[in-house]
């Protein structure tokens, strides 16, 4: 696309050093700029993109979108808000795929990934071609893109949308993080439906207060954003959004709602219940354990019904989803004990997972977890207290320490544990911590390894080292079977 054609259709303040150029791609990362790219500079995050404009120019950028004029000879398009411009320019460059796809956005503190996979499974069962964008990666038309961010930046997001259309995809189900909403990554996208799962403490390192965090979530349900709003009415924030939103529909177990469940039977390997789906009753079976997954499935079912999917297809889609990677995933049974991996990385998420496993635990419930570095430090003692109260024994370890000392993070978690119990140990190396916990298991026990879920890395001092909890557990068990003890 010619730069002049792109400017003709996209709002901007003025241009500097204008000359015609063919724009071959879009980029916000100077390290990934290709010749002919339009490079976006904006401030307000951890880094000021304007500082990388020269690097982008050397890599072959054809033009820049900037918030202030730079001393560079490249054509520069001045805009008031570079982030907003990246969304608008991306939509125009890729010929507005967001207007042709049917897009569903899912937000909330916990449950986004599982709800997205449930909904995608239901739509597929109904014969719809569906793509999925979220924490575990991007999936569509037999393609898989490794995960980077829960919600990709606009330059890449719109490229994915365009490729989905080219591959015949009709529906795109995407997780929408609070950060993405705050930074306007999904501004301009018309959502067929928006789902709100729940709201609990997280990301206060960035948002500062729960009020600011809630305000970011609420942006998905601003007037004109979603055709339908599917909201958890057992959550106070969900009810608040409902009072402000037209086209709101509710799901709940404890409060009156459009969609609810009765006769819930929880098992170690799943749940069964009868759903009341807008006054239509139907038997639902899930292969995912935990009451929280009943909530997730009700959200997916309500949304699918509003999108025109039949109730039998909804039930079939929920039943056919065997598991979601790293979401209360049963990994192994050894010596009569069971081992699970879960992404639980908030106090509420950890409590729900431990509570779900406690119902089926004949022996002791053990928990291995840590907290991420350079993130919401306030939740560390809270998570420690949750594990101390809900588990019989806790092993405190490292998660993604990033640029913090992992032992310092653990000491913060320990403060919460010590308020309740002294039944815990500290093993800083995560794989060693898991091995220690496995060695303590007896028949009837259950072990939860929490915090990382399906992640395939551990981030230490800016480097992402290859690591996965499920692979670590299986490696330890294979080593035990062969008589080999793990060493750091």
N, C-alpha and C positions, 0 to 999 in steps of 0.2 A: 504494500500500500504506500502511495506517495505521502510524504509529510503534509503537503498542502491539502490533500483529501482528508487526512486524519484531523487536521486543524479545522477544516470547514465544518466538521460534524461534532466537534468537541469544544466545550467552553474553555477559554483561557484569557489571560489579561492582555498580553502582547508578546511579540517575538523579538529576539535579538540575533543579529548576524544571520538573518534568514537566508537560506538557499535551499533549493529543491533537493530532496533526498528520498531514496527508496527505503522505507522502514521494513526490515525483514523479520524483526522480532522485538520483544519487550523484555526489560530486565530491571530489577531493583538491587541486584547483587553484582558489584563490580568484578568479582572473581569469576562470574559466569557470563560476562558480556561477550557476545559474538559480533563479528563485523556486520554493520547494518542495523544494530539494535537501537531502540529508543530507550535511554537510561533515565530512570526517575530518581530525583533527589528530594528528600524531605527530612525535616527535623522532628524532634519531639519524642523519639525513642531512646534507646541506649546509645545510638550513634547518629551523627548528622550525616546524611547521605551526600551532602554537598562536598564533604571532605574526600569523597571517593570518585568525584566526577573526572578528575584528571586521569586516574587509573582506568576508568571506563573509556575515556577518549583514546588512550594508548591501546586499548584492546580492540578498538575499531567502532565504537559507538558512532552512529550517524547523527544523532541529535540528543539534546538533553531536555528534560522537563524539570524546571527548577522553581524554587520559591523566592530566590534572589539571584540577580545577575552575577555570573562568574567570569573571571578573567581568562576565558578560554575562547578560541576562535570557532567552536562548533555552533551550529544553530541551537538557540535556546528558547524554549517555550515557557514563559513565566505564568505561574498559576498561584492562586492564593493558598491552596492546600495540596501538597504533593501526594499525600496518601489518597485523598479523594480523587485526584486526577488519575492515579494509577488504576483505579476501578473504572472510571469513565472511559479513559483511553483504551483499556483492555477490552471493554465491552464493544467499543466501536471497531477496534482492530480485528476482533474475531467475529464481527458481523452479528453481534447480539445473540449468542446462543442461549443466554438466560431467558430470552423471550420465547424460545421454541421448546425448551425442556420443561418438564413438570418437576419442580424442585421442592423438596421437603427439608426444612431446617430443624435440627434438634438441639436444644440448649438445656442447661441445668448443670448442677455441680457433679452429680454422679448419674450413671445410667445411660449416657449419650451413646456410647459405643454399642452396648447390648441392644438398646432400643433400635438403633439404626440397622443393625444386622437382622433383627427380628422383622422390621418393616420391609427390608430388602427381600428377605426370604418369603414374606407374604405376597409381595408384588410379583415375585418370580413364580410363585405357585399359582397366581392368577393369570399367568401367561404374559406378563409385562416384562419388557427389557429394562433392567434397572442397574444403575451404577451406585457405588457407595464410596463416600469420601469421609475419612476420619482418622482417628488416632492410630489405627492399625494399618493404615495405608489407603490406597485408592484401588478399587476393583470395578471393572466393567468389561464386557465383551471378551472374556477370557484373558484380560490384561490385568497386571498387578504392578502398582507403583509403590515403592518402599515409602514408609511414613517419614515425614519431616515435621510438619506442624499439624495440629488437629484440624485447623481450617487454613488451607494454603493461601499465600498472598495472591492478590488479584491477577497479576501477570500470568501466574501458573494456573490459577483456578479457572480462568476463562479459556485458557488453552485446553484444559481438560474438558471443560464443557463442550467446546467446539469439536474435540475428537470424539466425545461421547455421541454427539449428534451424527457425526460421520460414520460411526459404527452402529447406528440404528437404535441407540438408547433412547427410551422415552421418559423414564423417571430417574432423577438424581436425588439420592438421600444423603444428606451431609450433616455432620456434626458442626455446630456453630459455637465456638468458644466465646467466653466473655471478653477476652482480649480482642478477638476478631470483631466483635460488635463494637467495642470501645474505639478501635482504630478505623472503623468504617469499611472493613474488608468486604462485607456483603451488602453495602449500600447499593441501591439500584437493582437488586435482585428481587423479582416478584415471586414470593413463595406461595405455592399451592397450599401448603400447610406449615405451621410451626408447632413444635412439640416442646413443652416444658416439663422436665422430669422431676426436679426437686431443687432445693436451695439450702445449702449448709455452708459452714465456714471453709473457705479456701482462698488462695490468691490475695490475701490481705497485704502481702509484701508489696503488691502492685497497686491495688485499689485503696488501701488504707482503712476503709470502713466497709461494713456490710451494706450500708446504704448505697455507696458508690458501686459496689459489686452488683447489687440488685439492679441498679439503674442501667448497667451495661446489659444484663440479661433481658431487661424489659424492652430494649431497643428492637429486638426481633419482633415484638408484638405492637410496635407503633402503628398508628392508623395507616392503612393502605399497604402494609408490608406483607400480611398473610391473608389468604382467602379464608382459611380456617385456623383457629387456635385450639390446640388440644392440651389441656392443663391439668396438673395434679392438684386436686382440691383437698387432699389431705395435707398439703403444704400451704402455709400461710401466704407465702409469696405467690403461689399459684392462684390462690383465691383473690389476691390483690390484683394480679394481672387480669383475671377474669372480670373484675369490676370495671376495668378500664378499657376492655377490648370488645369490639363487636365481632360476632361470629365465633364466640368462645364456646367450647365444649369441654366437659369435665370427665375425669376418671378418679375413682377413690375407693377406699375400703371402709373408712370411718366416717365420712361425710356424704350427704346426698349428692349424687352425681349422675351424669348421663350413662356412664359405663362403670360397672362394678362387678365384683366376683363374690360367689358364695360357695359353700361346701369345698373349701380349699383343703387339699391333702398334700402335705409336703413330704417328699421322700429324699433319700440320699442322692438319687440320680435325677431328680426333677420334681415337678409339681403337677397336680391335676386340679381343676376347678370348673365350675359352671360360670360362664360369663353372661352378664346381662348387658347386651350390646344394643343400646338404644331400644330397649324393651324386647329384644330378640334373645332367647336363651340358647346357649350352645355349650357343649363339653369341650374344654380346652386341655391339652396335654403339652407339657414342656419338658425338654430334656435338660433344663437348667434348674439348679436348686436355689432355694431362698425366696422369702416373701418379696424381696425387692424385685425379683424377676417376674413376679405376678404383676407388680406395678408396671414394669417395663413392657410386658406383653399387653396389658390393657391399653397402654398408650399407643402401641403399634396397631392394635386391633381397632381402636377408635379412629385413628388417622386413616387406616386403610378403608374402613367402612365409609368415611366421609369422601374418600377418593373414588368410591363406587365399586369396591371389591366385595364379593359375596362373602357371607359368613362362613360357609364351608371352605372356601379358599383361604380365608383368614386362619381358620383352625388348622388346615393342612400345612400352611406355611409356617406356623408356629411349631407344629409337631415335627416338621422336617428339618428344623435347625438343630443339628446335633450338639453344638457347643459354640461358644465365642472364645477365641484364643485369649488366654490369660484372664478370663472373667469367671471366677470360681470354677476353675478348670480342674477336674480330677486327673491327677498325673499318674499316681501309682498306688498300689496296695501291697504292703510289705509286712509280713509277720502279723497279719490281721489288723494292721493300722492303715489309715488312708491319708494320702498327701494331696493337698490342693494348692493351686497358685491363683492369686487374685490381684487385680490392679489396685485394690483399696489403698488410697493414699491420702484420705481425709479422715477425721475422727468419725464422721457419720458413715462413710463407706466401710471403714474397718469394723465398726460396731455391727453393721448389718451383716457383713460376711461372717464374723465370729458368731453372731446370734443364729444365723442360718445353720452353721455347722454344729453348734451346741445341741440343737434339737435332735441330731442323729449321732451324737457322740456317746458311746457306751463307756468309754474310759476317760482319759484326760484330753483336754484341748490345749494344744501348743501353738504358739504363734512366733514366727520369725519376721521381723520388719525393721525398717529404718525410715528416715525422712530425707528428702532431697536438700541439697545445699543451695544457698543463695535464693531461697524461696521462702514462703510464709513460715517464719520461725515460730509464730505464736501457736501453731497447731501441734508442735512437737510434744510438749508435755501433755496436751490433751489426748493425743494418740497413745502416748504411754499409759495414761490413766485408763483409756478404753481397753487396751490389751490386758492391763493388770486386772480389771474388773471382769472381763468377758472370757479370758483364757486362764488356764490353770498354771501355765508356765510360759514365760516370754524370753525370747532370745533377741537382744538388741544388736543391730548390725548396721552396715553401710547400705545406702541406696545409690543415688547419684550425687556424690558429695560436691561435684563441680569444683568451685574454687575454695571451698571450706575444708577444714580438717574434719574427717569423718568422726573422729573421737569426740570432738567438740559438739557435733550434732547429736551424737548418742547421749552425751551428758545432759543435753537439754531434754531429750525424751525421757531419760532416767528420772528426772524430777517428778514427772507425772506418775511413773511406775511406783516410786518409793512412797507416794501418798497412800498407796493401797496395799502393797505387798512387798516381800523380799524374795519372791519366787521368780527370779530372773537371773540371766547372765549376760555378759557383754562379750561378743565375738566380732571384732571389727571387720575382718574379711568375710564377705557375704557367703561365698561358697563354703568356707569353713564353718560359718554359723549354721548353714543348712545341714551340713554333715553332722555337726554336733547335735542338732535337734533330731535328726533321723536316728542317731544312736540311742536317744532317750525313749524312742517309741516302743510301746508294748501293745499287745492285742487289745483292740477296742479304742485305741487312741486315734486322734485326728490331728494332723499338722497343717496349719495354714502358713504359706509363705506369701507375704503381702507386700504391695507397694510398687512392683514393677510390671506385673502381669505379663503381657506379650512383648515387652520391650526386648530388643536384641542387642542392647549395649549397656554399658555402665560408664557414665561420664565422670572423668577425674581430671582436674586441672585443664579443662578445655579439650581433652581428648576423649573420644567415644571408643571405648574398648569393647570388642566383641564379647557379649555376655547375654545369657538367657536363663531365667530361673528353671524352666522346664528342662532344658538341656543339662543344666547343672545337676538337678535332682536325678535325672536318668543316668548321668555319668557317675555320680556317687553310688547309685544302686548297682550299676554294672561293675564298678570297682569293688564294692563289697562282695558281690557274687564271685568275683575272681580273686578275692582275698587281698585287694590292693587298697591302701588307705590314701585318701587325697592329701596332697601336700601343696602349700602355697608356691 
